[in-house]
Amino acid sequence: MDIGIVALLLVGVYCFFELVGWQTRMMTSRTTRRAEDMYGQYADPARRQRPHARERGGERRDEPVNDRSSRV
C-alpha cells in the first residue's frame, strides 16, 4: 500500500510538471499577432470612447496614434 501511495504521488508530480511545461510553451511561443493589430477588434465604440477621453483631458481620434507606416 505504501508503494502505491508513493507511485501515485510521483505520477501526480510528473503530471503537474508536464502541465506547467505545456502551458509555458503555449504562452511563450512565437506569434504573428501584434497588440496594434488586435486593438481595433476590441476597442470600445466611439460613443463610449468620447466620455472617457473627456474625463481624462484628451480627445478621441479616428486614426491610430502609432501608425507604423508613418515612420521614416
Number of C-alpha atoms within 10 A of each C-alpha: 6 7 8 9 10 11 12 12 12 12 12 12 12 11 12 12 12 12 12 11 12 11 11 11 11 10 9 8 7 8 6 5 8 8 7 12 9 10 11 11 8 7 10 11 9 11 9 11 14 15 14 13 13 11 9 8 8 11 13 14 11 7 7 10 7 9 9 9 6 6 6 4
